[in-house]
Structure formats: structure tokens, C-alpha cells
Amino acid sequence: SEYQRNSKAPEGEMEFNFSVADLGFTAKKFKSLEVNGHRATYKGVGQINGEGRYRFRLRVLDADLKRNLDTDRFWIKIWEVGGDLIYDNNVDAADDDEDDMALSTEIRAGDIKIQRKTN
């Protein structure tokens, strides 16, 4: 995802699949994208298995930008618009936890690349 010129919200597409639970989450509507060095957080709304309306927050770590970290990591939380939790791959961590180890799930396929545009 990225901000386009003169856009108030990031654009792009995100997909997360958790096959054990038959959960396929896709998002094309984003509220915000924050980048801070080797870490990025974005929030928005998506669907599970092509249905419904769910909020999400995804935090990622780019191992290429962080010493002593050899694998990209992520933390995704998905909940109903009304508030009920649907999925959290790190349920023991507080939402405001800024510790890199709170993002304990390693990426098994794909690659996280955090880039900042230069003028």
C-alpha cells in the first residue's frame, strides 16, 4: 500500500490467508499507513472469504532494515465493525505494544519491503 499524490488514504491491496481456519482476508480500503524506520502499521476495512465488513490493523517489520532480525515479521488483528475479535495472531500483546518481539509471527512466504519515497 502507498499514498498517492493528493490522496488522504493509502491505496493498494492486502491479502492474508490462514488456511487452518479457512480464513481468507482481503482488504482494498485503507484508513491509514504509518512508517517508522523498519516498522509499518496500516489500518482499514476488508472482507473474510469475500463477505462481510471487518476492520483490521497490520503491523510489519522489515528485517532488511533492522539489525539482529533475520526474518520479516507481522502482527494482524481482525475484528467485526461492532468490536468482536475475529482473529489476532498475537492475542497476548497489548494493542499499543511497541516491542519488536510483539510481532512474533515470521513471514513464511513473500517479502515485506518498507520504502519511503524521496522527492
Salt bridges, closest charged atoms under 4 A:
GLU2 OE1 - LYS117 NZ 3.54
ASP64 OD2 - LYS113 NZ 2.30
ASP95 OD1 - ARG57 NH1 3.59
ASP95 OD1 - LYS77 NZ 2.83
GLU98 OE1 - ARG39 NH1 3.49
ASP100 OD2 - HIS38 NE2 2.91
ASP100 OD1 - ARG39 NH2 2.33
ASP100 OD2 - LYS66 NZ 3.54
GLU106 OE2 - ARG73 NH2 3.55
ASP111 OD2 - LYS113 NZ 3.49
